Amino acid sequence: MSVHHEEDFLMGNQKTISRYQQNRQDEVDSAAVYQAMAEAESHPQLTEVYRRLAETESQHADFWAEKLREEGVETSDIQPMVRARTLAWLARRFGPAFILSTMRTGELIGGQGYASQPEARRSGLHVDERSHDRLLATIEEVPGRGAEGNVLVRLEGRHRATSGNALRAAVLGANDGLVSNLSLVMGVAGAALQSTTILITGLAGLIAGAGSMAMGEWLSVQSSRELYQHQIEVEAEELAEIPAEEKQELALIYEAKGVPKEQAEVLAAQLIADEETALNTLAREELGIDPEELGGSAWEAAGASFILFALGAIVPVLPFFFVTGRVAVGASLALSAFALFVIGAGITLLTGRNVLYSGLRQAGIGLGAAILTYGVGGLIGVTIAG
């Protein structure tokens, strides 16, 4: 081996050793924090979950210690770093929930890092880290609740979120169409163009804006569907390759929800016994995905966005179908102001704020944008005419 190649080999070997050492330190840190969370947790089921997470991380640390020994590196006990000791103190002082999101972020980053390391992938460490992320997400969502109460709370929360998101999308879609097209119409009107030109411009803005919104919504929903489908396919592969670990993961999730350990293990075993049922359950419980819906239809979302935007965008255009000149401009502003007030009032269903205040605020903002574009249009019209 040449001197140059030998140097490259030694450098690569040192990078591998450094990576093993860092992985081991990270696992020791996580184990220490989870152990502190277990000691600080008052809920018995969650105490057991945190304890088992600490055991898993300790096993991962042992795995990397063995890898270091295979490289000829002597290993001895190492202590958690300052950051881990700080998190452990915070967990004992303020409770595990205080650092839950921080630990979940760490598990997510750890899983992504292990996915690119061949040793971790062969040993399934990246699967464990991803499982921990999902488990912490379940705990973070409804910490410390009993099984029945937890399920009810989650269902109620989903219903509220679904209806709230639908209402929010409807309000914002109509508002976007109204404000953008009102500004466009007023900008053209400020340039002192003919009413027919303003009408054509407004209709063109309506079609262009609604089409753009529909395409954006289609891409968003379709991308989410494809991502969900990929996640389910990965879950199916793991279920086929490591069913025992998937069963343990599912049992831990049920324990995190408040189900006693014995019942959680029995329930997980029953579900895993049937492959189709197991995959559907894992998709719902671990990924939060309904395999039948996959986030809804992209075409329905696109159609709804198109219609909602168009409904808002048609409002400032309507007067120009019937009248012309300043009368049409004034009618467009008045009708748009009323529609903006209604939209602002509708927003109070989400915010709980005062109807009059929200309506007037929305109308003021929309009319302010329209007046601004009218003034800009006027300046452009004067410049062109001059």
Buried (B, 14 or more C-beta within 10 A) or exposed (E): EEEEEEEEEEEEEEEBBEBBBEBBBBBBBBBBBBBBBBBBBEBEBBBBBBBBBBBBBBEBBBBBBEBBEEEEEEBEEEEBBEEBBEBBEBBBEEBBBBBBEBBBEBBBEBBEBBBEBEBBEEBBBBBBBBBBBBBBBBBBBBBBBBBEEBBEBBEEEEEEEEEEEEBBBBBBBBBBBBBBBBBBBBBBBBBEBEBEEBBBBBBEBBBBBBBBBBEEBBEBBBEBBEEBBEBBEEBBEBBEEBBEBBBBBBBBBBBBBBBBBEEBBBBBEEBBEEEEEBBBBBBEBBBBBBBEEBBBBBEEBBBBBBBBBBBBBBBBBBBBEEBBEEEBBEBBBEBBBEBBBBBBBBBBBBEEBEBEEBBBBBBBBBBEBBBBBBEBBBEBBEEEEE
